[in-house]
Amino acid sequence: MKTKIWLIALAIGMASSSSLMAVDYVTDVLPIMKEHCWDCHSNEESVKGNLALDDVEEVRDYQVGTYNIIRPGNPEESSFLEKMKLPSGHTDFMPRKGQPLPAEQLAIIEKWIAAGAVIDAKKPSDKEKAFLATGESVAMEDEKLKFHSWTNTAGTVIEARFVRLTGDAVTVVMKDGKSYNVPLAKLSAESQTLAKKLAGE
Ligand code: HEC
């Protein structure tokens, strides 16, 4: 156990040069989001672009990942941060209609992503622990975030991302963001196997 804690401290220390303290979403980033993004990205106000920054579990499960808007260890390719760094006249600039974030706030967000985009340092998820220990996301998590081809028993093929398997239904989400519940029995044998694999069964 001691070794593990030391490894985590080391990983955070290496990623964030100026301090050994953990930066996490709940303590460090959420207050910045509240200040600049709440009107359009919170369940409290309104949720634009499917992004609710006050739902920390959703942020962890759907916004953080190798192919998502927040890419652990990779602030340069995290569109989340990129949008805040654009010139304020740019169409993709965030906060929309707002002022650019002060440099020190951008630096905190950058440091947070570089250090693994941990949501709550007091309760890291297994995925976060693995990242902190190795500096890499777990391969299985990457598989889950990819768009896969799914075939149903009628032979129709769709491209969709796996969300979950509950009982006998698979939930998938298409590239346009629409999600569907598909009975397992309506999928080809191969797609059923894929769903079970991604669900960790
Ligand atoms: C005045 C409303 C408004 C504010 C304030 C705002 N946004 Fe947005 N944001 C939007 C809208 C509308 C979209 C939907 C997509 C689009 O039009 O680009 C969006 C989309 C996004 C996306 C893309 C989501 C995705 O999955 O593609 C990100 C990332 C984002 N906003 C981040 C932020 C952050 C971070 C802040 C605060 C610093 C912020 N926004 C503040 C209106 C806003």
Boltz pocket constraint, residues with backbone or C-beta under 6 A from the ligand:
constraints:
  - pocket:
      binder: B
      contacts: [[A, 32], [A, 33], [A, 36], [A, 37], [A, 38], [A, 39], [A, 40], [A, 41], [A, 48], [A, 49], [A, 50], [A, 51], [A, 69], [A, 79], [A, 80], [A, 83], [A, 84], [A, 91], [A, 92], [A, 94], [A, 95], [A, 96], [A, 97], [A, 98]]
      max_distance: 6.0
